[in-house]
Amino acid sequence: MLDLNNPQDFEKVSNDFDALALLFDTFAKNVSQQAKEAAITVTLQSRPDTGHCPGFSTLFAGYDLHFVFAPRLYAGVSVSGKACLKGRVKCYLEREYPKGERVFLNAFTFDVKGVTDREAFGRSGYLQVDEVADARFLLNPALALSLCQY
């Protein structure tokens, strides 16, 4: 089990967070780059203190979606059997009518090497959160789900 009283474990979590945040930054930039070709408006947010992107919003076919970087500690999933920090991207649909609310659509996780829990299309393995070509495959399921919500 991860021992946050152990300075080495605490430092690993901190270093993993930095690596995951950089991977999410890359994902957000890749989505923004590819969105221009698909008539999707993307608004990136950034934290002034770290420069990291904690989330981004998309506007597609009148639907406002929010993608939020939310790292999470998973128990017993590392090679050593200890808990490890993974990146988690949650997607919400912003509804204005009949009442303002955020509706959870989907989520995916990724490790410090950028490997997601989503299987790749047309090849073996899993999608990479930091690969330009994979960004659309990670984004599209949420866009499709948003169109089915009303």
Backbone bond lengths (Angstrom), bond angles and torsions (degrees), N, CA, C in turn:
res aa  C-N    CA-C-N  psi(-1)  N-CA   C-N-CA  omega(-1)  CA-C   N-CA-C  phi
1 M - - - 1.459 - - 1.517 109.16 -
2 L 1.295 115.74 145.81 1.457 121.87 178.97 1.522 108.93 -67.67
3 D 1.309 116.02 131.38 1.456 121.56 -178.75 1.522 108.27 -113.78
4 L 1.324 117.02 99.85 1.455 120.26 -178.62 1.527 112.36 -73.48
5 N 1.323 117.12 -2.89 1.462 120.18 171.13 1.523 110.55 -83.98
6 N 1.319 116.33 -15.26 1.458 121.97 177.02 1.529 107.78 -85.98
7 P 1.328 118.31 118.65 1.472 120.49 -177.98 1.530 113.60 -55.85
8 Q 1.325 118.43 -32.24 1.471 120.65 -179.82 1.518 110.89 -69.51
9 D 1.337 117.61 -41.51 1.466 120.54 177.30 1.520 110.73 -66.33
10 F 1.332 115.95 -41.28 1.457 120.78 179.67 1.524 110.24 -62.62
11 E 1.323 117.28 -42.02 1.461 121.68 178.50 1.524 111.35 -65.58
12 K 1.344 117.23 -37.78 1.464 120.41 179.01 1.529 110.67 -62.81
13 V 1.315 117.20 -44.18 1.460 120.61 178.51 1.525 110.07 -61.06
14 S 1.315 117.14 -42.42 1.454 121.24 179.10 1.531 111.34 -63.88
15 N 1.319 116.77 -44.71 1.470 120.79 178.36 1.526 111.35 -65.60
16 D 1.334 116.17 -40.03 1.470 119.71 178.12 1.524 110.79 -63.82
17 F 1.339 116.81 -39.41 1.458 119.52 177.73 1.529 110.34 -59.29
18 D 1.328 116.67 -46.29 1.470 120.17 -179.88 1.529 110.86 -59.79
19 A 1.330 117.07 -43.27 1.467 121.16 179.77 1.532 110.76 -64.60
20 L 1.324 116.83 -43.07 1.469 121.16 179.42 1.529 111.26 -65.57
21 A 1.326 116.81 -40.77 1.463 120.64 179.55 1.530 110.65 -63.13
22 L 1.324 117.28 -40.17 1.465 120.57 177.63 1.527 111.18 -65.16
23 L 1.329 116.70 -39.10 1.464 120.23 177.15 1.526 110.87 -64.28
24 F 1.340 117.15 -41.48 1.462 119.82 177.69 1.529 110.60 -64.76
25 D 1.333 117.18 -39.83 1.467 120.68 176.30 1.527 110.13 -55.95
26 T 1.321 116.26 -44.91 1.460 121.27 179.81 1.523 110.45 -63.63
27 F 1.329 117.15 -43.76 1.462 121.60 177.65 1.533 110.46 -58.08
28 A 1.325 116.79 -47.64 1.469 121.07 -178.83 1.528 110.55 -60.66
29 K 1.310 117.23 -42.89 1.473 120.66 179.05 1.524 111.19 -66.47
30 N 1.341 116.73 -39.15 1.465 120.03 178.06 1.528 111.47 -65.05
31 V 1.328 116.92 -41.02 1.468 120.87 176.89 1.523 109.19 -61.86
32 S 1.317 116.78 -45.10 1.456 121.13 -179.71 1.530 111.33 -60.70
33 Q 1.321 115.85 -41.75 1.463 120.95 179.48 1.530 111.29 -64.45
34 Q 1.324 116.92 -45.09 1.461 120.68 -177.72 1.525 112.60 -76.80
35 A 1.306 117.64 -25.36 1.461 121.40 -176.77 1.516 112.18 -63.45
36 K 1.309 116.81 -32.45 1.470 120.12 -179.09 1.522 110.98 -58.15
37 E 1.324 116.98 -35.96 1.463 121.79 -179.91 1.523 112.08 -74.15
38 A 1.334 117.84 -20.01 1.460 121.69 -173.48 1.532 113.39 -111.26
39 A 1.317 117.94 16.61 1.469 122.54 179.37 1.528 112.72 58.09
40 I 1.327 115.67 40.05 1.461 121.92 177.61 1.525 107.48 -115.10
41 T 1.311 116.63 129.63 1.462 120.85 176.49 1.520 108.44 -90.50
42 V 1.327 116.89 129.50 1.464 121.74 -179.48 1.522 108.75 -120.92
43 T 1.334 115.72 133.18 1.460 121.98 175.55 1.524 107.64 -119.51
44 L 1.336 115.67 114.08 1.463 120.81 178.81 1.522 109.69 -87.10
45 Q 1.315 116.47 141.75 1.454 121.53 174.49 1.521 107.17 -108.36
46 S 1.315 117.70 155.19 1.462 119.33 174.49 1.522 109.18 -145.08
47 R 1.314 113.35 150.71 1.455 119.84 177.60 1.524 107.84 -91.05
48 P 1.312 117.89 125.19 1.456 119.73 -179.12 1.528 113.50 -62.95
49 D 1.333 117.16 -30.27 1.469 119.58 -176.72 1.522 112.92 -74.74
50 T 1.332 117.98 -31.90 1.464 120.42 -177.81 1.519 112.90 -116.25
51 G 1.317 116.97 -22.15 1.458 120.13 -175.39 1.515 112.71 81.92
52 H 1.340 117.43 -7.14 1.465 120.89 179.56 1.526 110.14 -73.41
53 C 1.308 114.59 154.77 1.459 122.42 177.46 1.529 108.29 -94.66
54 P 1.343 119.01 109.55 1.465 120.14 179.62 1.522 113.29 -80.43
55 G 1.328 116.23 -9.84 1.455 119.69 179.66 1.510 110.85 175.97
56 F 1.320 114.93 172.35 1.462 119.81 174.76 1.519 108.49 -149.80
57 S 1.312 114.58 160.05 1.460 121.48 179.81 1.517 109.14 -117.34
58 T 1.323 115.21 149.20 1.461 120.58 174.64 1.522 108.39 -126.92
59 L 1.300 114.53 149.78 1.458 120.58 174.03 1.519 106.04 -125.48
60 F 1.328 115.40 116.75 1.455 121.17 -177.02 1.519 108.46 -140.95
61 A 1.323 116.73 124.80 1.472 123.10 177.55 1.531 111.44 50.96
62 G 1.328 116.00 37.66 1.456 120.86 177.96 1.513 114.87 83.19
63 Y 1.323 117.80 2.29 1.460 121.37 -178.58 1.526 110.01 -106.29
64 D 1.331 114.81 128.10 1.456 122.73 -179.02 1.534 108.27 -98.41
65 L 1.333 116.03 113.82 1.461 121.22 -179.24 1.524 110.06 -113.58
66 H 1.316 116.01 144.52 1.463 122.03 178.14 1.526 108.88 -119.67
67 F 1.320 115.97 127.09 1.461 122.91 176.57 1.525 107.27 -108.92
68 V 1.322 116.21 120.39 1.453 121.45 -172.29 1.527 109.91 -118.44
69 F 1.332 115.37 130.78 1.460 121.58 175.49 1.522 107.85 -82.57
70 A 1.328 116.39 118.38 1.460 121.89 -176.71 1.525 109.21 -137.19
71 P 1.346 118.08 86.32 1.465 119.00 -179.34 1.521 110.87 -61.81
72 R 1.326 114.56 151.55 1.467 119.74 -176.15 1.519 109.60 -142.64
73 L 1.307 116.10 142.49 1.458 122.19 177.65 1.523 108.32 -87.47
74 Y 1.331 116.28 120.74 1.464 122.21 179.21 1.520 109.09 -106.28
75 A 1.306 116.98 129.73 1.463 121.93 -176.63 1.515 111.26 -81.70
76 G 1.319 116.25 133.98 1.459 122.90 169.97 1.507 116.31 64.11
77 V 1.318 119.17 28.19 1.460 119.48 -178.30 1.524 113.31 -107.51
78 S 1.312 117.73 -5.06 1.458 119.56 179.75 1.522 110.48 -84.30
79 V 1.311 116.36 168.02 1.464 121.70 179.85 1.521 110.52 -59.58
80 S 1.320 116.94 -37.10 1.463 121.21 -179.12 1.527 112.26 -78.21
81 G 1.327 116.95 -6.50 1.460 119.96 -177.97 1.516 113.11 87.07
82 K 1.333 116.67 -2.51 1.461 120.65 178.57 1.526 109.52 -83.25
83 A 1.302 114.81 163.91 1.467 120.04 174.28 1.526 108.64 -67.63
84 C 1.306 115.93 150.94 1.463 119.19 176.91 1.517 109.69 -140.22
85 L 1.321 114.14 154.47 1.448 120.82 178.85 1.519 108.90 -86.16
86 K 1.330 116.24 132.66 1.460 121.66 175.79 1.517 108.09 -126.52
87 G 1.316 114.79 153.09 1.447 119.49 174.31 1.518 108.83 -79.65
88 R 1.298 116.56 143.38 1.451 121.26 177.23 1.523 106.77 -133.18
89 V 1.313 115.91 131.27 1.462 121.33 177.94 1.520 106.97 -113.91
90 K 1.323 115.35 117.15 1.457 121.39 178.40 1.517 108.82 -105.01
91 C 1.317 115.89 140.84 1.460 120.48 179.35 1.531 109.86 -118.28
92 Y 1.322 114.65 132.15 1.455 122.23 179.29 1.519 110.13 -125.05
93 L 1.323 115.57 144.61 1.459 122.97 172.05 1.522 107.53 -96.74
94 E 1.322 116.01 129.20 1.457 121.16 177.49 1.528 107.81 -91.50
95 R 1.331 116.28 114.96 1.463 121.58 178.31 1.515 109.50 -104.10
96 E 1.311 116.19 136.88 1.461 121.04 177.42 1.530 111.59 -104.41
97 Y 1.324 116.15 -27.32 1.461 120.34 -174.02 1.519 109.63 -128.76
98 P 1.260 123.53 139.11 1.461 127.69 4.78 1.529 112.79 -78.90
99 K 1.330 116.96 -15.43 1.464 119.50 173.96 1.524 107.33 -143.92
100 G 1.306 116.07 152.45 1.458 120.52 179.31 1.524 111.50 -68.55
101 E 1.322 116.59 124.44 1.466 120.31 178.81 1.526 109.64 -160.09
102 R 1.327 114.89 159.97 1.458 121.29 173.18 1.527 107.70 -108.48
103 V 1.331 115.01 127.87 1.458 120.90 -178.60 1.528 108.07 -110.18
104 F 1.328 116.86 123.16 1.456 121.15 177.64 1.527 109.04 -67.80
105 L 1.346 116.78 129.60 1.463 120.96 179.30 1.520 112.43 -104.68
106 N 1.323 116.66 -55.01 1.462 119.90 179.83 1.507 110.39 -165.58
107 A 1.328 115.84 178.01 1.458 121.77 179.94 1.519 108.40 -155.40
108 F 1.317 115.20 158.33 1.455 120.81 170.26 1.523 108.28 -144.03
109 T 1.316 115.88 158.89 1.462 121.09 179.16 1.517 109.76 -117.55
110 F 1.333 115.20 160.98 1.459 121.20 175.11 1.517 109.40 -149.28
111 D 1.329 115.07 153.48 1.463 120.17 -179.17 1.528 110.29 -97.24
112 V 1.340 116.45 -177.09 1.467 120.91 -175.89 1.529 112.92 -69.29
113 K 1.324 116.76 -9.77 1.470 120.16 175.35 1.528 111.12 -96.83
114 G 1.336 117.17 -0.61 1.456 121.79 177.70 1.519 114.84 90.62
115 V 1.320 117.72 1.37 1.465 121.62 -178.42 1.531 109.04 -77.84
116 T 1.335 116.33 125.63 1.465 121.28 -179.44 1.527 110.78 -92.09
117 D 1.314 114.83 177.01 1.467 121.24 174.90 1.525 111.39 -93.22
118 R 1.328 117.72 13.50 1.467 122.77 -179.86 1.522 110.25 -105.02
119 E 1.325 115.78 127.06 1.464 119.99 179.54 1.514 110.78 -67.61
120 A 1.329 114.99 142.22 1.465 121.22 178.97 1.523 109.81 -73.22
121 F 1.312 115.21 154.83 1.461 121.80 178.95 1.521 109.02 -99.54
122 G 1.314 117.02 129.37 1.455 121.14 175.44 1.513 115.03 76.18
123 R 1.321 116.98 8.86 1.469 121.05 176.84 1.521 108.25 -156.81
124 S 1.299 116.38 162.41 1.467 118.71 178.80 1.522 109.22 -80.51
125 G 1.301 115.82 156.47 1.456 120.84 178.66 1.514 112.78 102.66
126 Y 1.322 114.57 -163.50 1.459 121.62 -175.29 1.522 110.62 -122.47
127 L 1.325 115.28 156.14 1.459 120.19 177.79 1.531 109.66 -64.17
128 Q 1.321 115.27 148.90 1.468 122.50 177.50 1.529 108.15 -105.28
129 V 1.309 116.79 129.38 1.463 120.61 -177.66 1.526 111.72 -66.64
130 D 1.324 118.23 -23.43 1.459 121.17 -176.34 1.528 113.74 -102.20
131 E 1.321 117.97 7.87 1.469 121.43 178.62 1.527 109.78 -92.25
132 V 1.313 115.99 130.25 1.461 120.76 -179.59 1.532 111.13 -56.37
133 A 1.319 116.37 -46.94 1.466 120.79 -176.37 1.531 112.52 -65.72
134 D 1.326 117.76 -26.43 1.464 120.88 -178.04 1.525 112.99 -85.85
135 A 1.322 117.59 -15.99 1.467 120.54 -176.15 1.524 111.68 -57.16
136 R 1.309 116.87 -43.98 1.467 119.68 -178.08 1.529 111.04 -66.23
137 F 1.337 117.12 -36.56 1.470 119.92 179.48 1.527 111.50 -67.97
138 L 1.316 117.26 -25.71 1.463 120.65 176.49 1.531 111.14 -83.11
139 L 1.314 116.92 -28.01 1.460 122.68 -179.03 1.532 112.83 -83.11
140 N 1.333 117.00 -40.93 1.465 121.89 -171.62 1.527 115.79 -56.72
141 P 1.339 120.21 -40.79 1.471 117.70 179.72 1.529 113.10 -58.07
142 A 1.330 117.05 -38.26 1.463 119.96 178.83 1.528 110.86 -68.26
143 L 1.328 116.57 -39.91 1.471 119.28 177.81 1.524 110.29 -61.68
144 A 1.324 116.81 -44.00 1.463 120.84 179.43 1.526 111.15 -63.62
145 L 1.327 116.73 -43.91 1.476 120.02 179.07 1.519 111.78 -62.49
146 S 1.331 116.93 -36.78 1.465 119.45 -179.34 1.531 111.24 -63.30
147 L 1.313 117.29 -34.33 1.460 120.86 -179.91 1.523 112.26 -71.67
148 C 1.319 117.02 -16.16 1.473 121.95 -178.64 1.539 112.44 -97.86
149 Q 1.321 118.98 1.80 1.453 121.57 -171.68 1.525 114.19 -83.05
150 Y 1.310 119.53 -20.18 1.475 119.76 -178.50 1.499 110.89 -103.49
